[in-house]
Structure formats: structure tokens, C-alpha cells
Amino acid sequence: MADKEATVYIVDLGSSMGECHNGRVESDLDWSMRYIWDKICTTVAASRKTWLVGVLGLRTDNTSNPLQENDGYENISVLQEIGPMTMTSLKELQGSIKASESMSGDAISAIIVATDMIGKAAPKRLKFKRRIILVTDAQGPIDSDDFDDISNQINDLGIELIIIGVDFDDPDYGFKEEDKPSIKANNEKLLQSLVDKCENGVFGTIAQAVEELEMPRVKPVKPYKTYDGPLTLGDPSLYESAISINVERYFKTKQARPVAASTVVVKSETDGGPSQSTQTLDDMDGIEATGGNFAAVKNARTYRVNDPDAPGGKKDVEFESLAKGYEYGRTAVHISESEYNITKLETVKDFSIIGFIPMDKYEPVINMGEACVIMARKFSEKDELTLSALIHTLYEVESYAVARFVAKDTKEPQLLLLMPSIEPDFECLYDVPLPFAEDVRTYQFPPLDKVITITGGVLTKHRLLPTDDLSQAMSDYVDAMDISTLGTDDEGNPAEYAAIDDTYSPIIHRVNQAIRFRAVHSDEPFEAPTGGVLMRYAQPSQDLIKKAKSEIDALIEAADVKKVPPKAKGKRAREANKPMSGLDVDALLGQNKRTKISADNAIPEFKQALNSSEDVKQIEEAAKQMGEVIRSIIASSTGDSGYDRALENLGVMRGELIALEEPGLYNSFLEDLKEKVRDEKLGGDRKLLWWKLGKSGLGLVTDRESDISTVTQTAAEEFQRLSKK
């Protein structure tokens, strides 16, 4: 059954929350809302209808709550009725979160209203996780009467009360506010006493809560059963001595992936129709993607075959007329739908042990995929005893079992390695997928410690082999970079550095951070934090580098490491490195320079002409000649036979002119080429060439590719349309 939660957030909107304190540049409200928005956005992203959220405003200008007819509940407003949270309700809530002009409003009364809301939405008889989170600066009046009755009601409903204060004193966190107002100091003590009376209460400072937002939150997962059935050793239907154990198989490890995105189009403001620009919409929006400013995108696919009589040499065909075929050499072998079942392996659900292998003979490098855990079926003592006997037998003889696994009928079979695991209170089999014989590739590499000559001689001293000094320097460097004891535990003792439990996937958690930020701040740019837990191990420890500085220097000297000069870019940096001989190769080979670029050797001659150019006019002349070569190739092409050659020359021309910071020459040539293609002045219909040119990314050079270019991306996309004048 899905877990159910009911959470009510109480946000203090008093006028004092709009002020900045303790050197902060943002108001206390904005600072506190970092925590609230993060929690709410996490709920929205989960898209769980059973996760109910309500929001109360404390010290608001108006009064709107279920208990407002009673005294003491003034300046408390329900900003969000308790229920499922969506992106639409999140956007509506954002407009309500702003500091008021009021200083009145009792935080204890707000807790009573929140308790009443939870009691109605999640009655005691239902299984819910109930939570009230109050964020306040404790500068409003608080009535301290009836704390016992309030705490009893909270405990009776099983509500977790969390009170987080702005600049509250927290000895455990190490914060104490100086010159604290007397009313705030007194209210802190009252709120602390209420939390102490609750069976499940938390009292803290908002600084710690905001700081902990950078800590990645690993998504809790429930056990997922991948198999429920017999594990057999031998065939029970043929042999009485065969063993059959009813087992259950669950995932032990599962690859975590970043949140997937969907492609949508932004509706135009004029007619509500979709525009040409597209955006990706994350899963946080879910079903709401089809409303608002977005429209769903449908993919269309066309199929074409060669047809000399069709425009462009190709014609469209319907999907229904296609047939499946398999490549056999250079020929496609057709298989009809009626015979297609011969390509499928008919299998039935099965989990059977087919062999054993000694532990010391198994190579862990061939482990494939994710691990699973195998346990006996619940509440079956016979199966528990039999599986325990198998586990202990494998453990005592130091062997693994190899099993054939088919999850269900018609599924592809797998080979699994079953490994016994015995702990004081838990016994099981762990399994990992194994490769089939066809999956194993055996490659031979030359030895690392010797060189074998053509005549069969063995050399242990060679320029490609490390010297004794280099090997020793590398060994010392590896020892110096040991991280097994670089870290420290909670007691300050040496411990492992970058333990598995302390490392997180940056891409997964960074994407989640960006999604939560964009859900609240639709227009502000997201700036990823440069430090924090995610980037803690992105660079080597500076302390370790300083410690190993002498070993690093010795290794650099022994290996004769030299810095590679940066790659030349632009006009001023196109000088080639001088050869070791000191001879000017260009002067020797370039004395009789070609004045004309030939179609047979266009690319090398074009590059040589650019390298030997001394001014812009010579570059323009080389580009002009290359353009003539490209046009001649297109004009003389039979069908599309010469298109690839023309596009290759075009790509070289484009890249070289970008490097020389002369994108205007290429763009001018492309404009002329477009006119000739449109007017069919290059030997007939060449629209297919223009289409291939666009697909190959050989369009106009935009300002994204070159700072010199004045062509925008939108203009370049519009230019690719080959419409009649």
C-alpha cells in the first residue's frame, strides 16, 4: 500500500519577517522560504496523490481559518487547503507568500488550526504520517496556556511537530544570536517547552535547515520482487532426489537515473497555437504539461526509397508496405510476419541451478548488470531450512552456483552467479548476471614489461619501457596518494576518504536541484553551487597534494613530462611549429605555389593556399576558387552521386574560414549557392543537396560559432528554408 502523508506548513508572514538581520542581504522570509519551497517542490515532484500538503499564514493582514469564530485565532489565514500539491497550486501559493504589515498572530493558535486541519484530512483511524512544520522569528505574541492539552492532542494524532526559528539559539549547531529581543528570547523558551512535551518533536534554527538543503537526499525505495517461484537443482519431475525450493528474488542494487524530460512546444501569444521554439518540461509538471503555456509534441516519421522518376530521386512509402529483414552479408533477408516467430526463443518461467564453480576460479570482472538477493518464501519453514542448507553447503565447499533464469514465459534467459552470504541474523544468496560465451571478447595486448622484436628477441630495456627510476618514482607516488586513512571519523580518528556512503551522483542531484529552483523561480537563472557535498570529491584533496608534492616532482622529473603547447586559434596563431631540422619546409615546398585550386585535389590545395596567404585578399581569392570547385561538382553530379564530395569540400571551407575569423566569406558564398539551387541553375533540381546541407550542420555561420558573425540562430534557421521568391 502506498505511504500516506499529511503535512501542514505554518509560515510566519509578520512585518518583522520582511526585514534583514545578522548581515544577510535577503529578508528573513525569503531566507526561510528556501526551506519551505524545497520541501513543497519535493512533494510536487513526487506527484503522489496520497501526499497531502496544507499551508497556513501566521500574522497575516486578514483572518481566514476554520476556527476564526473563536477568540485568539485572528491574523491566521489558510493559504492552501490541505490536499495534493500540483504545479498550478504552487504558482498560486507563490503570490500569497509576502510579508504583511501585521505584528499580531499567535503561533500556538496556528498550531491548533493546523492540528484541526490534519485531524479532518487524516483521521486517527487512517495510517498517515502527520507533520506540522512551523517557521517563525518568534517576535509575535504567544499564549502559553493549555500547552498540556495541545501536546496531548498532537500526541494522540501521532503528529510530528517541527519548529524552526529564524536566528534561534542552537548549541548543537553552534549558533547564538547576540542582543536578542526579550520577547523573542521568551517565545523561544515557550516554543521549546511545547516541543519537549510532544512525543515526536524537533526544535532547531533555520540556518541549519537551509544549510542541509545542499545535502543530497537519496530517494527511499521499497523492495521490488523480480521473481517468485521454485529454485531447482535437477528436474523434480524426473528425479526424486532433485531439490525444489520456493524462493523470492528482490533487487539488491539498481541503477539510479536522472529525471527524464518531455519535449513540448510553447504556445504563441497571438493565437494560442504552438510556435516553432521547443522546450523540455520535467516530470514535476506531469499531466499539467498539456495545459497552460505548453502543448504536447507528436512525432511523425516518414520512409523513403530510391526512385529515379521522383523529385530528388526518392519517394515516400507507407509504413504498412514495409517488411522486416535481416542483413546477411550485403543482402537483406526478408522474413514475413507469419514466419517471424522463428526468430524468437520460446521459453517458460524457470530458475534452475546448472553447475558450480570454485570461488577462487571465478573472475569478478565478468560480473554484469545489477545484483539481486534471493530468500526463501515467507512463512515457509521447509523452504527456509532447505535454502539454508544450500547456502551453508556452498559456503563450506567455497563454491558458487551457476543458474539459468527466466523471469516469466517468453522472456530471454539469463545466466546468474549465486553467491552465499551468512550473517548472524540473515542468510541469503546474492546473484549477478553472467555473460554468455558470445559476450566474452578475448583481446591480446603486448606485454608491459618487455618488447618483443620482429626476430623474436626479448628486450627489457627500451624507450617504450619504464626505467627502474621511473617505476620506483611511480610506486612512491601511488603510496603517497593513499586515501585509505586520509579521512576522519566522528571521533577524529583516521578513516577512509570518500567512502561510498558519502559520494553522490552529481548529475542526478544537480538536475533535481535545478528542477526545484525553476519551479519556484521561473525567470531567474539557475547557478549551480561550486562547492558543497556534490563537489566535495570533484578535485583531489589539497592536503594530500601538498603531502605528496615531493613525490609528484620526482615523478615528473623521472618521466620527463613536458607541457604540450596550446592549440593555435585564429589568424595570428596559425604559425606551424618549426621542425627539429630547422629547415623551412613551407619555403622549400611552396616556391612554386599553385595559383588555381583544382577539383581533383581541392581540399589540400585550399588549405595550402590559406596557410600561405598574407592578406585578406588572398583569403578571398582562395575562398572564391573553392566555391567555384564546389559549384562545378554539384552541376556535374548525376543525381546525388557527387553530393557527399561537395559537402565534404563545403565543410572544410566552412571550418577553415571560421578559424581565420572570416565567416562572412562563407555566408556570402552560401547565399549565392542558395539562389542557384532555388533557381535550378546547377544542373537541375538540387533541393536534396540543400536538405543534406542543412542536416549536416553546414548552414550559415552564426554568432554562436564566431564572434565575428552577425547572423543570429533564428536567422540561420529561417535561411535554411528553400522557398520560391
Buried (B, 14 or more C-beta within 10 A) or exposed (E): EEEBBBBBBBBBBBBBBBBEEEEBEEBBBBBBBBBBBBBBBBBBBBBBEBBBBBBBBBBBBEBEBEBBEEEEBBBBBBBBEBBBBBBEBBEEBBEBBBBBEBEBBBBBBBBBBBBBBBBEBBEEEEEBBBBBBBBBBBBBEBEEEEBEEBBEBBBEBBBBBBBBBBBBBBEEBEBEBEEBEEEBEBBBEBBBEBBEBBEBBBBBBBBBBBEEBBEBEEEEEEEEEBBEBBBBBBEBEEEEEEBBBBBBBBBBEEEEEBEEEBEBBBBEEEEEEBEEEEEEBBBBBBEBBEEBEBBEEEEEEEEEEEEEEEEBBBBEEEEEEEEEEEEEEEEEEEBEEEEEEEEEEEBEBBBBBEEBEEEEEBEEEEBBBBBBBBBBBEEBEEBBEBBBEBBEEBBEEEBBBBBBBBBEEEBEEBBBBBBBBEEEEEBBBBBBBBEEEEEEEEEEEEEEEEBEEEEEEEEEEEEEBBEEEBEBBBEBBEEBBEEEEBBEEEEEEEBBBEEEEEEBBBEBBBBBBBBBBBBBEEEEEEEEEEEBBBBEBEEEBEEBEEBBEEBBEBBEEBBEEEEEEEEEEEEEEEEEEEEEEEEEEEEEEEEEEEEEBEBEEBBEBBBBBBBEBEEEEEBBBBBEBBBBBBBBBBBEBEEBEBBEBBBBBBBBBBEBBBBBBBBBBBBBBBEEBBEBBBEEEBBEEBBBBBBBBBEBEBBBBBBEBBEEBEBEEEEBBEBBEBEEE
